[in-house]
């Protein structure tokens, strides 16, 4: 199967709330054309904690602290761990044409992310199953879901890392080991110290190079916006979804 495309629909949707961001990713899975995947670039305003589909909000997140300091909390439709989204560029890639092997699909879609980071002067590489590292330090985490023959992969590219803030809103087993965990993450995670715009420019370019595609910068349709707003309020803001067992 060929994984080249004529065009990639590029959506730059700016900074939005956690529930809206996750709702839009899900909605776009219903609007992607067979031969034109969607690359969406976005940020988070306010900052948000997202948890993986299989996680427990109460076990992973200090929700009370998040409310106090104005951080959104939301459950993703993808797997993986709890993430504080703040100083980062987040991307989504949505396609109907992809390798059936999960391993191969991560490798394929993470490749242009690696290309993008390396254009910025780094020596990044993909580490299975779904991380991208520079000198053994994680700079990007990625997650996937598949529904109705459509794949959604979204991931973060860290611009900066505030480990203290991360551990102030994520729960740790005990205060005793909190300092050790903070130091451990500082040793294993890094930000690029580049601007959102620098990374966005290179990411768009790299996806088009990887898939031999032309970029087609687009706006959301009224229907896509309305459906995302509806899904955010009905699902991603609801306790039923975010606290589901």
Buried (B, 14 or more C-beta within 10 A) or exposed (E): EEBEBEBBBBBBBEEBBBBBBBBBBBBBBEBBEEEBBBBBBBBBBBBBBBBBEEBBBEEBBBBEBBEEEEBBBBBBBBEBEBBBBBBBBBBBBBBBBBBEEBEEBBBBBBBBBBBBBBBBEBEBBBEEBBBBBBEEBBBBBBBBBBEEEBBBBBBBBBBEBEBEBBBBBBBBEEEEEBEEBBEEBEEEBBBBEBEBEBBBBBBBBBBBEBBEBEBBEBEBEEEBBEBBBEBBEEBBBBEEBBEEE
